[in-house]
């Protein structure tokens, strides 16, 4: 009786060992059917509890200063680092040479992900990313087609359409204006969308456009805003980054209405609207995806539907009370236009390249 019992026990133990081995092989088997250039990058979620935290760098192409675009991005980046237990560092560049130097130094170091931003970094990133094919990069607000780069793009023209429609609804003179940083393809999305929106409300509206020549010149922007006001514009949209501060100053002195970009800078008096761009949200989401192992390459696109862009009081809350110059009736009209763009009933055209 003892020998059969011993044989049974041996078969049970042997069967358990074989089953365990088979289970381990099945879980570790590669799944080639899901492999592609957009395979998620590895992240700390798959690491052991004692693994070293991931390190992520945000490299701005210029000093953050008072530029709301970079201020918001930095806020979202640091918030993600704190929430997800990632070591983050913001590195501010001062000129084109330092952009390349900063990206190269971060790539050669122990950073697992390098995030940067805008068309200003394109030349440097196109040169450096191929030199470090095993490193992950993300660029916000421009598109770079490389296998180890995630590009985050915005459909600014959709929000600009709403702003243009609002300007035409507000204007009493039938003339509105844009004070724009530079005559470049990115800013053409703003001006083209604005004009389409304005003319959808008033086909006869006159739209003035002047270029500052840069993103950090409030004095020049103020001069151009005063010029447009002298030509009849009673609503002038600031589209010049830091230069918008000059537009706001001119509005306070001359009494016309205006709007800013990227962050909510409304004051309920002269600055009555803001066209928003969620750079904080996309920086946060980029870090979150990397930590969660969901980081893919290619292009991520954010518009009105995704909440990546917007207009205060229409699809985003405003920090200041709604101005009587706009009124709830006009807000309701703008909300209908917003819904039509999201639904695809209204298609906002991109400028011709």
Secondary structure, 3 states (H helix, E strand, C coil): CHHHHHHHHHHHHHHHHHHHHHHHHHHHCCCHHHCCCCCCCCCHHHCCCCCCCCEEEEEECCCCCCCHHHHHHHHHHHHHHHHHCCEEEEEECCCHHHHHHHHHHHHHCCCCEEEEECHHHHHHHHHHHHHHCCCEEEEECCCCCCCCEEEEEECHHHHHHHHHHHHHHHCCCCEEEEEECCCCHHHHHHHHHHHHHHHHHCCCCEEEEEECCCCCCHHHHHHHHHHHHHCCCCEEEEECHHHHHHHHHHHHHHCCEEEEEECCCCCCCCEEEEEEECHHHHHHHHHHHHHHCCCCCEEEEECCCCCCEEEECCCECCCCCCCCCCHHHHHHHHHHHHHHHHHCCCCCCCCCC
